[in-house]
Amino acid sequence: MKTTLFALIIPACLLTHPCQARDHEFNGPRLGIEASYEDYGSGADGEAVAAIAGWDFAIGNAFVVGLEGRYTIHGVSGSETTTTPAGLLQTEDISINDNWGVSARLGYAVSDNVLLFGQGGYEKLDINAVRTVRAQVCAPPNGCLVSRNDFSFNDDMWTVGLGAEWAVTKKMRLRGQYTYGDSDSYDRNRFAITASVQF
C-alpha cells in the first residue's frame, strides 16, 4: 500500500511542478532519545529507553517520507507461577535484553511545525527466559529446587504505529507515538515520547 502511494505521489509531483516542500521543519537527519512503556502481555511489561537515528525527506508540498533505526535498552520483565499436575510450582521468568529495529514512515505536515504520520518496521528481540520447577514442600538434599531450564531465544517482530511530531524550534522535535508489534511469541503495545535534534 505504501509503495503504491509513493509511486503515485512522486511522478505527479515531478510532472506538475517542481517538488518544493512547504516551509516546514521536517526535513533532514535527526538523532533522538525515546522513553516508553511496553506491554508484552502475560505479566511482562516495563519501561524502556531507545537511541534513535533517522532521516526525513520532504516530498511535494506537505508529505514527508522518513527512515529510522533504533536500539533499545529494556527494563521489561515478567514472572508467572503455575502449579503442575504433579503438584510442583513452575515459574517462568522473562526479560527483554537487546532490541534493535528499522522502520519507515509516511507523514503529512498539517502545519509548519506539526506532522502526523504512520510508521511500519521490523525489530529483533533477544529474550532471556528461565523456567524453574520447585517442590511445594522442601526436602533434603536439594531443597525445593527440582529443575532449572534456560530457554532464551531471539524473536522477530513486525511493527505498525501512529504518531504526531511537533517541531518546537528549527532544531528540536518532540514526538508522541503508539506502536503495535506482532511476533510468533508476543503481541506488544508501546507508548512512547521522543525528543530529537534535527541537523
N, C-alpha and C positions, 0 to 999 in steps of 0.2 A: 504494500500500500504506500509506504513512504517513498520507495523507489519510483513508483508511478507518479507520485505527486512531484517529486524533484524533476523527473523527466518532462513534465508539463510546464513547470514554473520557469526553468532555466531558458528553454528555447523561446518561450513567449517574451521573457524579459529582454533577450538579445535582439529579437526581431522588431519589437515595438518601440523600444527606446533604450538608451544606454542604461546599464544596471547601476543606477545611483541609489544608494541606501538613504532612507530618511535620516535626519540628523539625530540618531540615537547613539547610545554608548555601547551597544552590544556587538562589538567587532574587534577581533584580535585575540592574542594569547592571554591566559589567566592562570593564576595559582591560588589555591584556597584551602581552608580547613573546614571540615564538616563535623558537626556534633549531632548524634542521632540516638533515637531509641528504636531497638529492633526486637520483634517478637516472632519467634520461630514455632510457637505452639508447644504443647507437651511440657509446659513449665520452663522452657528455655527462652529467656529474654534478658535484656540488659542494655547498657549504654555502649556506644562505640564512637571512636574518633577516626576520621579519614583524612588523608592528604590527597588533594585533587589537583590535576593539571588538565587544562583544556584549551581549545581554540575555537572561537566563533567566527563565522563568515556571514556578512550581510549579503542577502540576495533580494533583488528587487527593492521596492520601497520600504517594506517592513518585515519581510521574512528573514529569519536567522537560522543557519544550519551550524551545529556545533559538534565537535568530537571531544571526548573526555576519557581520561584514565584515572584510576583510584587505587589507593592501598589503605586498608582499614586495620586499625588496632582495636581489638574487641574486648568488651567486658561481659560478653554474652555467655551465660552458663545456665544449667538447669539440672535438677536431680529428681528422679521419680523412683519410689519404692513400692513394690508389689509383693504379694505372697504367692509362692509357687504351689502347685497341687500337693507337693510333698511337705508343705508347711514351712518352707525356708523363706527368708527375706531376700528378695532380689532387688538391688539398687543399680540404676543406670545413671551415671554422671556424664553430662555432655558439656563441652565448652568449645567455642569457636576460636581457633588460633589465627593463622594467616588468612587473609581475604583480599584478593585483588580483582579488578574488573576493568572493562572498557565499555563505552556506550556512545550513542549518537543521539542528538536531539534536534527537533524542529520547533522553532518558536515564531511568535508573531509579536512585534513591538506595538502595543496598544497606545503607547505614548513615547515621548523622547526618553523616558527613564524607567519604563515598566515593560517587562517581557513575560508573556505567557507561553509555556512550552510543554511538549510531550517528549518523553525520553524512553529509549529502549536499549538493552545491552546484555552483556554476559558477565558473570562473576564466577570465580573459582574459590571454593571454601575448603579450608583444612580443619577438619572436625576431630577433636580429641574425645574419645568415648571409651568409658571403662564400665564393665558390668561386674558387680561384686555380689556374691551369694553368701549369706550368713545364716547360721542356725539361730532360732529364736531363744533357745536355751544353750548357754555356753558350757562346754565341757573340755577338759584337757585331752590331748596335749596341744591342740590347735586353737583352742578357744572358740569364738563364734565363727571365724572365717572358714568357709567351705571351699570357695574358688574365687579367683580374680582374673578376668579376661579383658585384654585391651583389644577393642575392635575399631580403632581410629581409622578414618577414611577421608578421601577427598570427594567433594561433591561439585557438580556443575549446575549453575543456576542461571535461568533466563529472567530478565527483569523488564518491567514496564512501569512508567511513572508519569506524574503530572506535577507541575510546579509553577511558581511565579518568582521572577527576579527583579530586584529594584536596584538601579544604578544610583547609589547615594551621592556619589561625585563622579567625576570623569574616570577615576581610578578604582573606587571602592564599590563593590557589589554585595548585596545581601539576598539570599535565596531561601525560600521555603519549599519543601518538596515531599510528596508521598510516593513511595516506590513499593510495588508488589514483586516478590520474587518466587519462582517456582522451580523446584528441583525434584529429583527422584525421592528424596527423604523428607523435604520440608516445604511448607508454604510460609513465606516470610513477609511481614509488614514492617516497613521502615518509615519513620517520621523524622525528617532532618532539617536542620538550619545550617546554611553555609555562608561564610564570609570569605570573599576572594578579592584579589587585586588584579586589575587588568593592566597589561603592559602596552 
